[in-house]
Amino acid sequence: MKKQVLYRIFFYVLGLLILALGLTLNTKTGLGVSPIISVSYSVHQIFTLNFGDTTMFLYCVFVLVQHLAGRKIALLSGMAA
């Protein structure tokens, strides 16, 4: 069971890295940015941080917020029952 969890985490992080690479290449070639990465692109421009790292960090923040919101919803639905 633990091995399966490690595989899932590995492939999830690998997917995030590939996504960040694709977005970085899309921006560097001048094709523009999508609305979801406009936040990381703005942070990259303002603070002159690495765009790929900024995208990866903000995606991790989005996942964490989604996880916490899901737990809160689960707790609230459990209280209502």
N, C-alpha and C positions, 0 to 999 in steps of 0.2 A: 504494500500500500504506500509506504513512504517513498519507494522508488518511483512509483507512478506520479506522486506529487512533485518530486524533483524534476521528472521529465516535463511535466506540465509547466512548471515555473521556468525551466530552461527554454522551452519553445515559446513561451509567452514573452520572455525578455528578448529572445532572438527576433521574434516578430516585431517588437517595439523598435529594436535597432534597425531592422530592415525598413520599417516604415519611416523612421527618422532619416535614414540615408536617402530614401526616395524623395522625401520632402525637401531635403537639403539640395539634392541634385536638381529638383524641379525649380527651386528658387535661384540657384546659381546659374542655370541656363536662361534665366529671364522669362520663364513661362508664367510667373506669378505665384501667388500663394492662395490657398483655399481659406475659407472663413475659420476653420478649426485651428489652423496654425497661425492665424494673424496675431494672436496673443504672443506666441513664442517669437514670431518675426519682429514684433514691436519691441519686446524685451531685448532681443539680439541687437537691434539697431540702437536702442537707447544706451545699453550698458556695454556694448561691444563684446558680448560673450560669444562663445562658439554656438552657432545656430543649431547644430545637431544635438549638442549637450542640452541646450535650452529646451528644445523640443522634447527630448527624452525625459527631462526633469518634469516639465509641465504635464506630459502624458501620465507620468507616475503619480503626480498630484491629482490629476483628474480621476485616475483609477482608485486612489485612496479615498477621495471624496465620495465617489460612487459606492465604494464598499461601506463606508461609514453611513451613508444615507440608506443603503439597503438594510443594514443592521437596525437602524432606527425605525424604519418602516416595519421590519419584522417584529421588533419589540412592541410597537404600537398596535399592530394587528393581533399580537398575542394577548395584549391587555384587553382588547375589545371583545375577545371570545369568551 
